[in-house]
Amino acid sequence: MENLPFKESDLFSFGGLALILPMIIGGLKKLWPAWIDGKEPMLVFILAYALGIAAKLTAKAVAFPNVSWLGLVVGLFFVALAAAQVHDTFVNKVIHQEDGEGK
């Protein structure tokens, strides 16, 4: 697993979550395209909070050690916004060359 483009420790930071969430959504979209299509923003928010809170609870020493719970909740909101924007801009417009006006 050392040849993966991300490491487990990437999930322990806001930046790492913002970069990994579009990859997760892209993978889920490959598995279940009919179910995921159009629900990406909602899934990004759900996954951001699920992964961020799970990391804080399970890896207390390394995951967000100096971040309060309120700071985590607010930070995860902005992580979800950033990840959704990365997905909408980079993945859809650059890679798939969709314009967002319709398919």
Secondary structure as the mmCIF struct_conf table of DSSP 4:
data_model
#
loop_
_struct_conf.conf_type_id
_struct_conf.id
_struct_conf.beg_label_comp_id
_struct_conf.beg_label_asym_id
_struct_conf.beg_label_seq_id
_struct_conf.end_label_comp_id
_struct_conf.end_label_asym_id
_struct_conf.end_label_seq_id
TURN_TY1_P TURN_TY1_P1 GLU A 2 ASN A 3
BEND BEND1 LEU A 4 PHE A 6
HELX_RH_3T_P HELX_RH_3T_P1 GLU A 8 PHE A 12
BEND BEND2 SER A 13 SER A 13
HELX_RH_AL_P HELX_RH_AL_P1 PHE A 14 LEU A 31
BEND BEND3 TRP A 32 TRP A 32
HELX_RH_AL_P HELX_RH_AL_P2 PRO A 33 ILE A 36
TURN_TY1_P TURN_TY1_P2 ASP A 37 GLY A 38
HELX_RH_AL_P HELX_RH_AL_P3 GLU A 40 THR A 58
TURN_TY1_P TURN_TY1_P3 LYS A 60 VAL A 62
BEND BEND4 ALA A 63 PHE A 64
TURN_TY1_P TURN_TY1_P4 PRO A 65 ASN A 66
HELX_RH_AL_P HELX_RH_AL_P4 TRP A 69 VAL A 86
HELX_RH_PI_P HELX_RH_PI_P1 HIS A 87 ILE A 95
BEND BEND5 HIS A 96 HIS A 96
BEND BEND6 GLY A 100 GLU A 101
#
